[in-house]
Each structure stands twice: as structure tokens, then as C-alpha cells.
Amino acid sequence: MKYYLIAGEASGDLHASNLMKSLKEKDAEADFRFWGGDLMQVAGGTLVKHYRELAFMGFAEVVANLRTIFKNISICKKDILAYQPDVIIFIDYPGFNFRIAKWAKQQGFPTHYYISPQIWAWKENRIKAIKRDVDEMYVILPFEKDFYEKKHQFPVHFVGHPLLDAIDQREEISFEQFIETNKLPNKPIIALLPGSREQEISKMLETMLSITPHYPAYQFVIAGAPSQDEEYYQQFLKKNQVFLISNKTYNLLSVSTAALVTSGTATLETALFNVPEVVCYKGSSISYQIAKRIINLDYISLVNLIMDKEVVKELIQGEFNPKKLQEELDLILKNPKRENILNAYIELKKKLGGIGASDKTAALIYEKLNPSHD
């Protein structure tokens, strides 16, 4: 069967690649065409556009790049028509994917959405478009099932969180192996995860790096994003005694003592590796002021949202400053705060529903397309 997938960022590339592997196990004839990244390319198929060309962050940035966005939508529609897939699978990335889903439904293509957009946070009225344009929705957060089914009477499949699969499948590495392989000093590691987009990284890293001189007993290691060339980070490395390790974020987290993490999927990944963290976020002042008025959430990190309480400290906008960051890092480097966080992580993993999200989703998609395959 022919599968057309659309992922617009690094996390979508990861989860879509694992879904593709699971689909191949169910469907030996699976043929993939996709918008995504390097991991999807490794899984096999034809890449139409890399997510590097699609990533615009914040309201102001999106407005500035509208022409490019609409051009990409047009390219995508033409490509789908030429390919004639048996199903289109959307992976998060709502701004783009909703536009394609509306059109695809009108064209008669089956529309499956893996990893629900966070409409429970903002733009809840998008539920109308989802009901109209999405045939099957696969959700990965436990509270999303109630949100869709009880609040909006739209049946969905809760498949568990695909991060559990991604982490379960990795090869383990010891601290000794890690520092030897990457030529690092023998000191405990504090990981810096400043995001994946240039706009994000430049805003976050400066403040994160400003506190490094206060921790001579530790080494700070930046997790280089797969979407960025190592050259981009040199401007930050020159001024600071820190290290950069690209495309090995999971290995880095598995040996880290603590982490400073930009809000997003990385906050959950860090928790699943049992690393106490401080969650950081700073956007452009225009984007932040708009977001503050329309986002209706008590927390911005997935850890706190899933647990419905503050497990990890969130430093947002003005609060994300060197003084506050140092205070919070000090707290998570020692008990009792450290122990409290680690205990909460145990409960978090239980709530996420165990491994197997990719296999469950692949099975549901394949069964829907082949109701008589048994």
C-alpha cells in the first residue's frame, strides 16, 4: 500500500520513522512518500521536503514566512495527487497539516492523524476541522482521550506515548563509555537542550551558558539538534567552556545528572531518562504577548501537564534569567527536591501507558485500510 506522511519537525521525524518501521512489519508492500527528516529517510521511501525548510517558530516568524508556507502547501497538494496514496498520515504540525487534511478529505483520500495537535492548549475550535477532515485520530497523552471523547464526542485511539518506544529501542551506554567516546572530562554532566530551531537556540543558550562558571565541579554539554550544522554552535562554544555533542541526545541524557531544557517534547524525554530538569522558555516579546492571551494552560511542560501539578520548575520569559536559573539548578542538584522529582517521574511513566505506541498505531491504520486482511 502507498502511505503519504507529513511531519514538520524533529520529534515528528522520530515518531513517524518508528511508525514506518511498524507499518513495514504489517505490510510487506508498504511504499512511503513523505515530508520529514533524516530518520524517516533511513526507514525508507522518498523524501519530498526536509523539515528544516518548514520550521518557523512563533506568531511573528510565521507571518514573515507566509509566502513560503503557502508555496509549500501548493507543492504538497500537487505531490499527493501525483502519488495517489492509499492513506495520508499527518504527524502533529497542525498549521500545515490541517490545511492539507481539509483538501485531502475533499479529494477523497483517507486521513489519519498520529499525535494530536495540542488543541486542548489553544485553538480548541479546531475540533470542528478535526471532526470534518480527520477519519482516525491517534492520541499519545492520557488526558487527550477524555478531552476528545467526553468533551467533544469525537472517538479517538489512545496508543501510549511513542517516546517510550524510542527510548526502549536505543542501545545503552555507560558514563565511562560516553565520556571516552566523546573525549570529555571525567566530571558529572549537566545537559543543555536549547531547542532545534535557530531562533530558539540563540534566545535560550545565552542565558543557559551565563551560569556555567558557577559550577566548576560539573561539565556542561550542549545537545546539538539534528536540524543544525555543528558550525552554527561555534559562536557559543568560543566564548564558553562547554562541549557540543550532536545527534546523540538520548545518550547524553542517559548519563546526565541534571538538565536545562527548552519547553517542548524534550522536557518529557528528559523526564523519561530520570534526569531532574529546569524547563526554560523565552520567545520574541510579540509572540509571547499573543501566546499569553490565547493559551489556556497552567503549565507549559509536558511533564507538569500530564501530572497536573508542578513536578519540574518552569522559567518563562522574564523569569528565565541567570539568577533564577542558577537558584533552580542548585535545587535540583541536591535533595530533597531531586528525590521528589525522581519519585514523580515513576508515576509519570505509569500514566503514559507503556511501550508499543508505534505498533499499536500501525496495526490500527493497517486494519482500517484492510478490514478483511485476516
Secondary structure, DSSP 8 states (H G I E B T S, - for coil): -EEEEEE-SHHHHHHHHHHHHHHHHH-TT-EEEEEE-HHHHHH-SEEEEEGGGT---SHHHHHHTHHHHHHHHHHHHHHHHHH--SEEEEES-HHHHHHHHHHHHHHT--EEEES---TTTS-GGGHHHHHHH-SEEEE-SHHHHHIIIIIH----EE---HHHHHHHTS----HHHHHHHTT--SS-EEEEE--SSHHHHHHHHHHHHHTGGG-TTSEEEEEE-TTS-HHHHHHHHTTSS-EEEES-HHHHHHTEEEEEEESSHHHHHHHHTT--EEEEE---HHHHHHHHHH---S-SSHHHHHHTS-SSEEEEGGG-SHHHHHHHHHHHTSTTHHHHHHHHHHHHHHHTT-S-HHHHHHHHHHHHH-TT--
